[in-house]
């Protein structure tokens, strides 16, 4: 299995599955994902491009403006997306507009927007 196949399979996993995978990797290799997080911080301009573009690309917020007719399915989808409980997700749907996730990359934001729109929800990227 090459790197591209691994990344593709990760894209098909739920948040819960990804969390379990991270825990298993931490345990198996005696490492911590928290320790690696500062290394993956936003690039500091210079090497390879404009730092403002990198910050702008990660500054997309996913905002639910209308759950549509399939409110229950939207709540279940939000639970999968956010990893929050059903009660919290119901609050997101009831108190509109609601920011579902913040500081997403454009590709991830578009993917999540499409998932919610397929259920009839109205979503904005800000």
Buried (B, 14 or more C-beta within 10 A) or exposed (E): EEEEEEEEEEEEEEEEEEEEEEEEEBEEEEEEEEEEEEEEEEBEEEEEEEBEEBEEBBBBBBBBEBBBEBBEBBBBBBBEBBBBEEEEBBBBBEEEBBEBBEEBEEEBBBBBBEBBEEBBBBBEEE
